[in-house]
Every structure is written in structure tokens, then in C-alpha cells.
Amino acid sequence: MRGTIERFGSKGYGFILADNGERIYFHARNCLAPKLIKRGEKVRFQKAKDLNGKDMAINVFVEKEYAKKNIVGGFSNSNF
């Protein structure tokens, strides 16, 4: 999926506004390069469920940093 970082705090969590309008929680530990995550950045991610069954984003990465690569974190770009 694709989206934009809506909020990202110093405690390591934030929200992505997905292109389909969903607001999805994420944590820095689920980012491939958390130091690159900033408000307004375009990202790709996969949607999963947390332990409580709520939607969350995993394998989050900034699009512009990985646009030239075909493989990201062991997943091909076609999976995002």
C-alpha cells in the first residue's frame, strides 16, 4: 500500500494516511529505515493486524529512498 506520514512522534509511533483514506498506526520498529521517516513523506507499507486485531503498518519505507531498488528488506517492490 501507499500513503503519507501524517504524524510521527519522538516516542517512535505515528500514523500513515493511506491513499485509500485509511488512517493506519505504525511504530518505528516496523520501519526499514526509521531515521528517514518524517511528516509528509510518501511511504509504502504492508497492512497487518496487531495483537488486539487492529490494523497496523509494517515494512514501512520512504518511497524516494528506495525507488531505484527492486528488492527492499527481502521483499520485492511488487508486494507493496
PyRosetta script that sets phi, psi and omega in degrees:
from pyrosetta import init, pose_from_sequence

init()
pose = pose_from_sequence("MRGTIERFGSKGYGFILADNGERIYFHARNCLAPKLIKRGEKVRFQKAKDLNGKDMAINVFVEKEYAKKNIVGGFSNSNF")
pose.set_psi(1, 163.4)
pose.set_omega(1, 177.8)
pose.set_phi(2, -123.9)
pose.set_psi(2, 154.6)
pose.set_omega(2, 177.9)
pose.set_phi(3, -172.7)
pose.set_psi(3, -170.0)
pose.set_omega(3, -178.7)
pose.set_phi(4, -129.3)
pose.set_psi(4, 137.2)
pose.set_omega(4, 177.2)
pose.set_phi(5, -65.7)
pose.set_psi(5, 118.1)
pose.set_omega(5, -179.6)
pose.set_phi(6, -89.6)
pose.set_psi(6, -39.3)
pose.set_omega(6, -178.9)
pose.set_phi(7, -154.9)
pose.set_psi(7, 141.5)
pose.set_omega(7, 176.1)
pose.set_phi(8, -150.1)
pose.set_psi(8, 116.3)
pose.set_omega(8, -174.1)
pose.set_phi(9, -100.8)
pose.set_psi(9, 171.2)
pose.set_omega(9, -178.6)
pose.set_phi(10, -69.1)
pose.set_psi(10, -15.5)
pose.set_omega(10, 178.0)
pose.set_phi(11, -83.0)
pose.set_psi(11, -2.0)
pose.set_omega(11, 172.9)
pose.set_phi(12, 95.6)
pose.set_psi(12, 9.0)
pose.set_omega(12, 177.1)
pose.set_phi(13, -128.7)
pose.set_psi(13, 163.3)
pose.set_omega(13, 179.9)
pose.set_phi(14, -169.2)
pose.set_psi(14, -164.2)
pose.set_omega(14, -178.2)
pose.set_phi(15, -135.3)
pose.set_psi(15, 143.6)
pose.set_omega(15, 175.6)
pose.set_phi(16, -109.9)
pose.set_psi(16, 134.1)
pose.set_omega(16, 170.9)
pose.set_phi(17, -94.7)
pose.set_psi(17, 105.1)
pose.set_omega(17, -177.6)
pose.set_phi(18, -69.0)
pose.set_psi(18, 156.2)
pose.set_omega(18, -179.9)
pose.set_phi(19, -60.0)
pose.set_psi(19, -23.8)
pose.set_omega(19, 179.0)
pose.set_phi(20, -87.2)
pose.set_psi(20, 3.7)
pose.set_omega(20, 176.8)
pose.set_phi(21, 97.4)
pose.set_psi(21, -8.8)
pose.set_omega(21, 178.4)
pose.set_phi(22, -71.6)
pose.set_psi(22, 146.1)
pose.set_omega(22, 174.0)
pose.set_phi(23, -106.3)
pose.set_psi(23, 116.6)
pose.set_omega(23, -170.9)
pose.set_phi(24, -122.0)
pose.set_psi(24, 130.2)
pose.set_omega(24, 178.0)
pose.set_phi(25, -70.2)
pose.set_psi(25, 146.7)
pose.set_omega(25, 170.5)
pose.set_phi(26, -148.3)
pose.set_psi(26, 159.2)
pose.set_omega(26, 176.1)
pose.set_phi(27, -123.5)
pose.set_psi(27, 150.8)
pose.set_omega(27, -177.7)
pose.set_phi(28, -56.7)
pose.set_psi(28, -32.0)
pose.set_omega(28, -179.8)
pose.set_phi(29, -65.7)
pose.set_psi(29, -14.3)
pose.set_omega(29, 178.1)
pose.set_phi(30, -101.8)
pose.set_psi(30, 15.5)
pose.set_omega(30, 178.3)
pose.set_phi(31, -106.3)
pose.set_psi(31, 142.0)
pose.set_omega(31, -179.9)
pose.set_phi(32, -75.6)
pose.set_psi(32, -25.8)
pose.set_omega(32, 176.3)
pose.set_phi(33, -147.1)
pose.set_psi(33, 77.5)
pose.set_omega(33, -173.1)
pose.set_phi(34, -58.9)
pose.set_psi(34, -26.3)
pose.set_omega(34, -179.9)
pose.set_phi(35, -69.1)
pose.set_psi(35, -17.5)
pose.set_omega(35, 179.9)
pose.set_phi(36, -90.1)
pose.set_psi(36, -9.6)
pose.set_omega(36, -176.5)
pose.set_phi(37, -78.2)
pose.set_psi(37, 121.8)
pose.set_omega(37, 179.3)
pose.set_phi(38, -142.1)
pose.set_psi(38, 155.0)
pose.set_omega(38, 178.1)
pose.set_phi(39, -56.5)
pose.set_psi(39, 134.5)
pose.set_omega(39, 178.3)
pose.set_phi(40, 91.2)
pose.set_psi(40, -11.3)
pose.set_omega(40, 179.8)
pose.set_phi(41, -70.4)
pose.set_psi(41, 140.7)
pose.set_omega(41, 173.3)
pose.set_phi(42, -80.9)
pose.set_psi(42, 130.2)
pose.set_omega(42, -177.2)
pose.set_phi(43, -131.4)
pose.set_psi(43, 162.4)
pose.set_omega(43, 168.5)
pose.set_phi(44, -118.6)
pose.set_psi(44, 151.6)
pose.set_omega(44, -177.4)
pose.set_phi(45, -163.2)
pose.set_psi(45, 169.9)
pose.set_omega(45, 172.8)
pose.set_phi(46, -113.9)
pose.set_psi(46, 144.8)
pose.set_omega(46, 179.5)
pose.set_phi(47, -95.8)
pose.set_psi(47, 136.5)
pose.set_omega(47, 179.1)
pose.set_phi(48, -140.1)
pose.set_psi(48, -179.8)
pose.set_omega(48, 176.9)
pose.set_phi(49, -110.4)
pose.set_psi(49, 140.4)
pose.set_omega(49, 174.7)
pose.set_phi(50, -82.9)
pose.set_psi(50, -175.6)
pose.set_omega(50, -177.2)
pose.set_phi(51, -64.4)
pose.set_psi(51, -20.3)
pose.set_omega(51, 178.7)
pose.set_phi(52, -95.8)
pose.set_psi(52, 4.3)
pose.set_omega(52, 178.9)
pose.set_phi(53, 84.5)
pose.set_psi(53, 8.5)
pose.set_omega(53, 179.0)
pose.set_phi(54, -89.1)
pose.set_psi(54, 151.4)
pose.set_omega(54, 178.4)
pose.set_phi(55, -66.6)
pose.set_psi(55, 143.1)
pose.set_omega(55, 174.7)
pose.set_phi(56, -148.9)
pose.set_psi(56, 157.8)
pose.set_omega(56, 178.6)
pose.set_phi(57, -97.7)
pose.set_psi(57, 137.7)
pose.set_omega(57, 175.1)
pose.set_phi(58, -128.5)
pose.set_psi(58, 164.9)
pose.set_omega(58, 180.0)
pose.set_phi(59, 51.5)
pose.set_psi(59, 44.8)
pose.set_omega(59, -178.7)
pose.set_phi(60, -77.4)
pose.set_psi(60, 131.4)
pose.set_omega(60, 174.5)
pose.set_phi(61, -146.2)
pose.set_psi(61, 150.3)
pose.set_omega(61, 179.6)
pose.set_phi(62, -74.8)
pose.set_psi(62, 125.2)
pose.set_omega(62, -176.2)
pose.set_phi(63, -57.3)
pose.set_psi(63, -47.1)
pose.set_omega(63, -173.4)
pose.set_phi(64, -65.0)
pose.set_psi(64, -26.8)
pose.set_omega(64, -179.4)
pose.set_phi(65, -76.3)
pose.set_psi(65, -23.3)
pose.set_omega(65, -174.8)
pose.set_phi(66, -120.7)
pose.set_psi(66, 9.6)
pose.set_omega(66, -175.5)
pose.set_phi(67, -60.2)
pose.set_psi(67, -29.9)
pose.set_omega(67, -176.7)
pose.set_phi(68, -89.2)
pose.set_psi(68, -5.6)
pose.set_omega(68, -177.1)
pose.set_phi(69, -102.8)
pose.set_psi(69, 146.2)
pose.set_omega(69, 177.2)
pose.set_phi(70, -92.8)
pose.set_psi(70, -24.0)
pose.set_omega(70, -178.4)
pose.set_phi(71, -119.2)
pose.set_psi(71, 129.3)
pose.set_omega(71, -180.0)
pose.set_phi(72, -130.5)
pose.set_psi(72, 115.3)
pose.set_omega(72, 175.9)
pose.set_phi(73, 56.8)
pose.set_psi(73, 30.1)
pose.set_omega(73, 179.6)
pose.set_phi(74, 88.7)
pose.set_psi(74, -3.4)
pose.set_omega(74, 179.1)
pose.set_phi(75, -114.4)
pose.set_psi(75, 139.4)
pose.set_omega(75, 175.2)
pose.set_phi(76, -76.1)
pose.set_psi(76, 154.7)
pose.set_omega(76, -179.2)
pose.set_phi(77, -59.2)
pose.set_psi(77, -22.8)
pose.set_omega(77, -179.2)
pose.set_phi(78, -66.7)
pose.set_psi(78, -16.5)
pose.set_omega(78, 179.0)
pose.set_phi(79, -82.0)
pose.set_psi(79, -6.0)
pose.set_omega(79, -175.4)
pose.set_phi(80, -109.0)
pose.dump_pdb("model.pdb")
